[in-house]
Amino acid sequence: MAGKTVKRADLCDAVYAATGVSRHESAILVEQVLSGIGDALVRGESVKLSGFGTFTVRNKAERVGRNPKTGVEVPIEPRRALTFSPSHVLKDHVNGSS
């Protein structure tokens, strides 16, 4: 029961089929949208796509981790983590409730 992974090319094909623009133009559109989302996240902004979900960047503080094999404590540097919260519309669609 292996699921299919949707790739960038699949998104380009979907835009091509839905809009009728050329494959090259649809690839450019998809690339611009993904680039815009990525750039906003780099700036620390949240990206909300109505009916889909919200991407946010969280700042994680420095902490002490532990190597599970040896038990040695290791400092973990502060970092930014990307989170995604799906909308209720997307959750309902995935669960077949819509």
URVEN-V755578 format. One line per field, one symbol per residue. psi: psi as a letter, one per 40 degrees, with the letter a starting at -180 (. if undefined). Layout:
psi = ???
//
This chain:
psi = fhiihhiddddddddddddeiiddddddddddddddddddddeeiihhhhecahhihhhhiiihihhddeehhhhhiiihhhihhiidddddddeee.
//
